[in-house]
């Protein structure tokens, strides 16, 4: 299987995550990109790619949970 397609999809999500102005949407879209990058990293055997994106995803999720609690969402 050509894993580059997965990497391109992940790149598109990360790129699109910079379009919204509201930080909540930036983080949500970037979480999707991190998930896809992590899948790419696992399938291609790139430890640094999947580990870094997995950790970034956790940071984004932490801030999203904190944001939702603060705004009673």
N, CA, C and O atoms as a printed pandas DataFrame, in Angstrom:
     atom_number atom_name residue_name chain_id  residue_number  x_coord  y_coord  z_coord
0              1         N          UNK        A               1    0.844   -1.184    0.000
1              2        CA          UNK        A               1    0.000    0.000    0.000
2              3         C          UNK        A               1    0.889    1.246    0.000
3              4         O          UNK        A               1    1.959    1.258    0.609
4              5         N          UNK        A               2    0.441    2.267   -0.674
5              6        CA          UNK        A               2    1.173    3.518   -0.739
6              7         C          UNK        A               2    0.777    4.404    0.452
7              8         O          UNK        A               2   -0.299    5.001    0.470
8              9         N          UNK        A               3    1.671    4.471    1.437
9             10        CA          UNK        A               3    1.390    5.236    2.643
10            11         C          UNK        A               3    1.478    6.741    2.423
11            12         O          UNK        A               3    1.015    7.514    3.262
12            13         N          UNK        A               4    2.058    7.160    1.318
13            14        CA          UNK        A               4    2.178    8.588    1.034
14            15         C          UNK        A               4    0.814    9.251    0.921
15            16         O          UNK        A               4    0.678   10.430    1.247
16            17         N          UNK        A               5   -0.194    8.524    0.469
17            18        CA          UNK        A               5   -1.551    9.077    0.376
18            19         C          UNK        A               5   -2.047    9.439    1.777
19            20         O          UNK        A               5   -2.667   10.485    1.968
20            21         N          UNK        A               6   -1.776    8.582    2.741
21            22        CA          UNK        A               6   -2.177    8.861    4.123
22            23         C          UNK        A               6   -1.443   10.098    4.633
23            24         O          UNK        A               6   -2.038   10.946    5.299
24            25         N          UNK        A               7   -0.163   10.201    4.325
25            26        CA          UNK        A               7    0.612   11.370    4.721
26            27         C          UNK        A               7    0.088   12.651    4.093
27            28         O          UNK        A               7    0.058   13.698    4.740
28            29         N          UNK        A               8   -0.321   12.570    2.838
29            30        CA          UNK        A               8   -0.893   13.747    2.165
30            31         C          UNK        A               8   -2.215   14.166    2.799
31            32         O          UNK        A               8   -2.477   15.356    2.974
32            33         N          UNK        A               9   -3.040   13.188    3.140
33            34        CA          UNK        A               9   -4.318   13.495    3.802
34            35         C          UNK        A               9   -4.055   14.161    5.149
35            36         O          UNK        A               9   -4.711   15.142    5.498
36            37         N          UNK        A              10   -3.103   13.631    5.902
37            38        CA          UNK        A              10   -2.750   14.228    7.192
38            39         C          UNK        A              10   -2.262   15.657    7.005
39            40         O          UNK        A              10   -2.628   16.548    7.772
40            41         N          UNK        A              11   -1.442   15.877    5.994
41            42        CA          UNK        A              11   -0.919   17.216    5.713
42            43         C          UNK        A              11   -2.042   18.191    5.393
43            44         O          UNK        A              11   -2.005   19.346    5.816
44            45         N          UNK        A              12   -3.028   17.733    4.655
45            46        CA          UNK        A              12   -4.166   18.590    4.302
46            47         C          UNK        A              12   -4.925   19.005    5.559
47            48         O          UNK        A              12   -5.308   20.167    5.697
48            49         N          UNK        A              13   -5.146   18.056    6.484
49            50        CA          UNK        A              13   -5.843   18.392    7.733
50            51         C          UNK        A              13   -5.047   19.417    8.539
51            52         O          UNK        A              13   -5.620   20.368    9.070
52            53         N          UNK        A              14   -3.743   19.230    8.632
53            54        CA          UNK        A              14   -2.926   20.182    9.385
54            55         C          UNK        A              14   -2.964   21.555    8.719
55            56         O          UNK        A              14   -3.087   22.571    9.403
56            57         N          UNK        A              15   -2.863   21.593    7.414
57            58        CA          UNK        A              15   -2.928   22.862    6.688
58            59         C          UNK        A              15   -4.273   23.550    6.907
59            60         O          UNK        A              15   -4.320   24.745    7.197
60            61         N          UNK        A              16   -5.361   22.804    6.770
61            62        CA          UNK        A              16   -6.709   23.361    6.934
62            63         C          UNK        A              16   -6.933   23.831    8.375
63            64         O          UNK        A              16   -7.719   24.748    8.613
64            65         N          UNK        A              17   -6.247   23.207    9.332
65            66        CA          UNK        A              17   -6.442   23.602   10.733
66            67         C          UNK        A              17   -5.986   25.033   10.998
67            68         O          UNK        A              17   -6.367   25.616   12.013
68            69         N          UNK        A              18   -5.185   25.609   10.117
69            70        CA          UNK        A              18   -4.732   26.986   10.309
70            71         C          UNK        A              18   -5.682   28.013    9.700
71            72         O          UNK        A              18   -5.445   29.213    9.831
72            73         N          UNK        A              19   -6.735   27.577    9.047
73            74        CA          UNK        A              19   -7.679   28.503    8.413
74            75         C          UNK        A              19   -8.651   29.128    9.415
75            76         O          UNK        A              19   -8.846   30.343    9.382
76            77         N          UNK        A              20   -9.275   28.336   10.312
77            78        CA          UNK        A              20  -10.228   28.953   11.243
78            79         C          UNK        A              20   -9.540   29.954   12.177
79            80         O          UNK        A              20   -8.339   29.864   12.432
80            81         N          UNK        A              21  -10.321   30.898   12.674
81            82        CA          UNK        A              21   -9.775   31.888   13.605
82            83         C          UNK        A              21  -10.007   31.485   15.050
83            84         O          UNK        A              21   -9.294   31.941   15.944
84            85         N          UNK        A              22  -10.990   30.638   15.287
85            86        CA          UNK        A              22  -11.304   30.224   16.653
86            87         C          UNK        A              22  -10.406   29.046   17.043
87            88         O          UNK        A              22  -10.349   28.034   16.344
88            89         N          UNK        A              23   -9.713   29.198   18.165
89            90        CA          UNK        A              23   -8.725   28.207   18.587
90            91         C          UNK        A              23   -9.344   26.819   18.777
91            92         O          UNK        A              23   -8.683   25.805   18.555
92            93         N          UNK        A              24  -10.613   26.781   19.189
93            94        CA          UNK        A              24  -11.282   25.483   19.386
94            95         C          UNK        A              24  -11.301   24.700   18.077
95            96         O          UNK        A              24  -11.018   23.502   18.070
96            97         N          UNK        A              25  -11.628   25.360   16.978
97            98        CA          UNK        A              25  -11.702   24.674   15.683
98            99         C          UNK        A              25  -10.316   24.338   15.156
99           100         O          UNK        A              25  -10.122   23.303   14.518
100          101         N          UNK        A              26   -9.359   25.208   15.421
101          102        CA          UNK        A              26   -7.980   24.913   15.018
102          103         C          UNK        A              26   -7.527   23.625   15.691
103          104         O          UNK        A              26   -6.963   22.744   15.043
104          105         N          UNK        A              27   -7.776   23.521   16.986
105          106        CA          UNK        A              27   -7.365   22.319   17.731
106          107         C          UNK        A              27   -8.123   21.080   17.267
107          108         O          UNK        A              27   -7.521   20.017   17.114
108          109         N          UNK        A              28   -9.427   21.193   17.040
109          110        CA          UNK        A              28  -10.232   20.037   16.607
110          111         C          UNK        A              28   -9.739   19.487   15.274
111          112         O          UNK        A              28   -9.555   18.279   15.124
112          113         N          UNK        A              29   -9.528   20.365   14.318
113          114        CA          UNK        A              29   -9.068   19.919   13.006
114          115         C          UNK        A              29   -7.651   19.364   13.105
115          116         O          UNK        A              29   -7.318   18.383   12.441
116          117         N          UNK        A              30   -6.821   19.989   13.930
117          118        CA          UNK        A              30   -5.451   19.518   14.082
118          119         C          UNK        A              30   -5.406   18.156   14.765
119          120         O          UNK        A              30   -4.516   17.356   14.475
120          121         N          UNK        A              31   -6.350   17.875   15.668
121          122        CA          UNK        A              31   -6.430   16.540   16.285
122          123         C          UNK        A              31   -6.647   15.481   15.208
123          124         O          UNK        A              31   -6.023   14.421   15.241
124          125         N          UNK        A              32   -7.527   15.768   14.261
125          126        CA          UNK        A              32   -7.765   14.821   13.167
126          127         C          UNK        A              32   -6.478   14.606   12.372
127          128         O          UNK        A              32   -6.139   13.476   12.022
128          129         N          UNK        A              33   -5.767   15.697   12.092
129          130        CA          UNK        A              33   -4.489   15.589   11.393
130          131         C          UNK        A              33   -3.488   14.765   12.178
131          132         O          UNK        A              33   -2.765   13.954   11.599
132          133         N          UNK        A              34   -3.435   14.961   13.488
133          134        CA          UNK        A              34   -2.516   14.188   14.335
134          135         C          UNK        A              34   -2.861   12.702   14.323
135          136         O          UNK        A              34   -1.971   11.852   14.301
136          137         N          UNK        A              35   -4.148   12.398   14.337
137          138        CA          UNK        A              35   -4.565   10.991   14.287
138          139         C          UNK        A              35   -4.116   10.358   12.972
139          140         O          UNK        A              35   -3.569    9.255   12.962
140          141         N          UNK        A              36   -4.348   11.058   11.871
141          142        CA          UNK        A              36   -3.969   10.519   10.560
142          143         C          UNK        A              36   -2.446   10.414   10.462
143          144         O          UNK        A              36   -1.936    9.425    9.934
144          145         N          UNK        A              37   -1.708   11.416   10.961
145          146        CA          UNK        A              37   -0.242   11.331   10.957
146          147         C          UNK        A              37    0.229   10.158   11.804
147          148         O          UNK        A              37    1.183    9.473   11.433
148          149         N          UNK        A              38   -0.424    9.916   12.936
149          150        CA          UNK        A              38   -0.042    8.785   13.796
150          151         C          UNK        A              38   -0.263    7.463   13.072
151          152         O          UNK        A              38    0.568    6.560   13.158
152          153         N          UNK        A              39   -1.366    7.349   12.369
153          154        CA          UNK        A              39   -1.637    6.138   11.583
154          155         C          UNK        A              39   -0.560    5.958   10.518
155          156         O          UNK        A              39   -0.044    4.859   10.319
156          157         N          UNK        A              40   -0.231    7.047    9.840
157          158        CA          UNK        A              40    0.831    7.011    8.826
158          159         C          UNK        A              40    2.150    6.549    9.452
159          160         O          UNK        A              40    2.844    5.699    8.894
160          161         N          UNK        A              41    2.487    7.110   10.605
161          162        CA          UNK        A              41    3.733    6.753   11.270
162          163         C          UNK        A              41    3.794    5.296   11.677
163          164         O          UNK        A              41    4.831    4.648   11.534
164          165         N          UNK        A              42    2.684    4.777   12.186
165          166        CA          UNK        A              42    2.636    3.364   12.578
166          167         C          UNK        A              42    2.777    2.466   11.354
167          168         O          UNK        A              42    3.569    1.523   11.358
168          169         N          UNK        A              43    2.011    2.760   10.310
169          170        CA          UNK        A              43    2.034    1.908    9.115
170          171         C          UNK        A              43    3.374    1.953    8.388
171          172         O          UNK        A              43    3.809    0.955    7.815
172          173         N          UNK        A              44    4.021    3.109    8.415
173          174        CA          UNK        A              44    5.298    3.231    7.707
174          175         C          UNK        A              44    6.493    2.896    8.597
175          176         O          UNK        A              44    7.630    2.860    8.128
176          177         N          UNK        A              45    6.233    2.650    9.880
177          178        CA          UNK        A              45    7.312    2.301   10.796
178          179         C          UNK        A              45    8.140    3.488   11.253
179          180         O          UNK        A              45    9.283    3.322   11.678
180          181         N          UNK        A              46    7.572    4.688   11.169
181          182        CA          UNK        A              46    8.287    5.897   11.573
182          183         C          UNK        A              46    7.896    6.263   13.005
183          184         O          UNK        A              46    6.910    6.965   13.231
184          185         N          UNK        A              47    8.673    5.781   13.956
185          186        CA          UNK        A              47    8.391    6.001   15.369
186          187         C          UNK        A              47    8.279    7.485   15.707
187          188         O          UNK        A              47    7.352    7.891   16.408
188          189         N          UNK        A              48    9.207    8.287   15.221
189          190        CA          UNK        A              48    9.201    9.710   15.564
190          191         C          UNK        A              48    7.936   10.407   15.064
191          192         O          UNK        A              48    7.438   11.322   15.721
192          193         N          UNK        A              49    7.419    9.993   13.925
193          194        CA          UNK        A              49    6.213   10.608   13.362
194          195         C          UNK        A              49    4.997   10.269   14.201
195          196         O          UNK        A              49    4.252   11.164   14.599
196          197         N          UNK        A              50    4.784    8.985   14.475
197          198        CA          UNK        A              50    3.554    8.648   15.210
198          199         C          UNK        A              50    3.647    9.064   16.664
199          200         O          UNK        A              50    2.638    9.475   17.236
200          201         N          UNK        A              51    4.815    8.975   17.289
201          202        CA          UNK        A              51    4.927    9.346   18.694
202          203         C          UNK        A              51    4.714   10.846   18.891
203          204         O          UNK        A              51    3.955   11.252   19.771
204          205         N          UNK        A              52    5.370   11.662   18.090
205          206        CA          UNK        A              52    5.233   13.108   18.217
206          207         C          UNK        A              52    3.781   13.546   17.981
207          208         O          UNK        A              52    3.251   14.368   18.729
208          209         N          UNK        A              53    3.148   13.002   16.949
209          210        CA          UNK        A              53    1.767   13.389   16.653
210          211         C          UNK        A              53    0.799   12.879   17.701
211          212         O          UNK        A              53   -0.193   13.542   18.001
212          213         N          UNK        A              54    1.068   11.725   18.255
213          214        CA          UNK        A              54    0.230   11.212   19.338
214          215         C          UNK        A              54    0.322   12.139   20.552
215          216         O          UNK        A              54   -0.692   12.443   21.180
216          217         N          UNK        A              55    1.529   12.584   20.880
217          218        CA          UNK        A              55    1.703   13.484   22.020
218          219         C          UNK        A              55    1.079   14.854   21.762
219          220         O          UNK        A              55    0.471   15.431   22.664
220          221         N          UNK        A              56    1.218   15.375   20.566
221          222        CA          UNK        A              56    0.575   16.651   20.216
222          223         C          UNK        A              56   -0.940   16.518   20.314
223          224         O          UNK        A              56   -1.617   17.439   20.770
224          225         N          UNK        A              57   -1.475   15.376   19.887
225          226        CA          UNK        A              57   -2.918   15.134   19.980
226          227         C          UNK        A              57   -3.373   15.176   21.435
227          228         O          UNK        A              57   -4.421   15.745   21.740
228          229         N          UNK        A              58   -2.597   14.579   22.329
229          230        CA          UNK        A              58   -2.953   14.601   23.751
230          231         C          UNK        A              58   -2.974   16.038   24.279
231          232         O          UNK        A              58   -3.872   16.407   25.036
232          233         N          UNK        A              59   -2.001   16.840   23.889
233          234        CA          UNK        A              59   -1.969   18.253   24.316
234          235         C          UNK        A              59   -3.213   18.985   23.812
235          236         O          UNK        A              59   -3.852   19.720   24.566
236          237         N          UNK        A              60   -3.553   18.784   22.542
237          238        CA          UNK        A              60   -4.754   19.428   21.986
238          239         C          UNK        A              60   -6.009   18.978   22.729
239          240         O          UNK        A              60   -6.861   19.803   23.060
240          241         N          UNK        A              61   -6.127   17.687   22.991
241          242        CA          UNK        A              61   -7.311   17.180   23.687
242          243         C          UNK        A              61   -7.390   17.730   25.103
243          244         O          UNK        A              61   -8.477   18.060   25.577
244          245         N          UNK        A              62   -6.257   17.834   25.783
245          246        CA          UNK        A              62   -6.228   18.425   27.125
246          247         C          UNK        A              62   -6.797   19.844   27.093
247          248         O          UNK        A              62   -7.645   20.199   27.911
248          249         N          UNK        A              63   -6.325   20.643   26.150
249          250        CA          UNK        A              63   -6.791   22.029   26.058
250          251         C          UNK        A              63   -8.261   22.106   25.623
251          252         O          UNK        A              63   -8.988   22.994   26.069
252          253         N          UNK        A              64   -8.697   21.197   24.771
253          254        CA          UNK        A              64  -10.112   21.189   24.373
254          255         C          UNK        A              64  -11.018   20.840   25.541
255          256         O          UNK        A              64  -12.085   21.435   25.695
256          257         N          UNK        A              65  -10.609   19.889   26.362
257          258        CA          UNK        A              65  -11.399   19.530   27.544
258          259         C          UNK        A              65  -11.424   20.702   28.520
259          260         O          UNK        A              65  -12.474   21.036   29.069
260          261         N          UNK        A              66  -10.273   21.322   28.731
261          262        CA          UNK        A              66  -10.198   22.488   29.612
262          263         C          UNK        A              66  -11.080   23.620   29.097
263          264         O          UNK        A              66  -11.776   24.272   29.876
264          265         N          UNK        A              67  -11.052   23.854   27.797
265          266        CA          UNK        A              67  -11.885   24.888   27.175
266          267         C          UNK        A              67  -13.368   24.580   27.361
267          268         O          UNK        A              67  -14.151   25.469   27.694
268          269         N          UNK        A              68  -13.756   23.319   27.148
269          270        CA          UNK        A              68  -15.176   22.972   27.250
270          271         C          UNK        A              68  -15.667   23.057   28.694
271          272         O          UNK        A              68  -16.817   23.429   28.925
272          273         N          UNK        A              69  -14.834   22.726   29.654
273          274        CA          UNK        A              69  -15.232   22.857   31.060
274          275         C          UNK        A              69  -15.375   24.327   31.446
275          276         O          UNK        A              69  -16.298   24.702   32.168
276          277         N          UNK        A              70  -14.459   25.146   30.960
277          278        CA          UNK        A              70  -14.488   26.567   31.292
278          279         C          UNK        A              70  -15.717   27.245   30.671
279          280         O          UNK        A              70  -16.268   28.183   31.248
280          281         N          UNK        A              71  -16.136   26.773   29.511
281          282        CA          UNK        A              71  -17.275   27.383   28.825
282          283         C          UNK        A              71  -18.558   26.574   28.950
283          284         O          UNK        A              71  -19.532   26.835   28.244
284          285         N          UNK        A              72  -18.561   25.597   29.842
285          286        CA          UNK        A              72  -19.740   24.763   30.118
286          287         C          UNK        A              72  -20.345   24.167   28.841
287          288         O          UNK        A              72  -21.554   24.248   28.624
288          289         N          UNK        A              73  -19.502   23.575   28.009
289          290        CA          UNK        A              73  -19.993   22.963   26.762
290          291         C          UNK        A              73  -20.251   21.503   26.943
291          292         O          UNK        A              73  -20.667   20.827   26.002
